[in-house]
Amino acid sequence: MRTTLEIPDSLMRDIRVRAALGDRTLTQQITNLLRAGLNVTTETATEDSGHVQLPLVRTSRNATTNELSPQRVAEILAQSDVSDLAG
């Protein structure tokens, strides 16, 4: 199917370079990019928008709620800042 698209010049240059480096035609490259974009999962799209899902770290023991409270994190960061200034 043929269609007409308006693509910014700088983006078109990048697509042409990728096509040339991959020894593909412009049509093949644009098709690959569109397919890759359509295959992006909702989770990946969320990450791209600035929302990041932090990984769950499993350990051999259960952490208590007091181990890493927001206040404790602030203390650790403050100590780190002082160490950086002193070192």
Secondary structure, 3 states (H helix, E strand, C coil): CCCCCCCCHHHHHHHHHHHHHCCCCHHHHHHHHHHHHHCCCHHHHHHHCCCCCCCCCCCCCCCCCCCCCHHHHHHHHHHHHHHHHHC
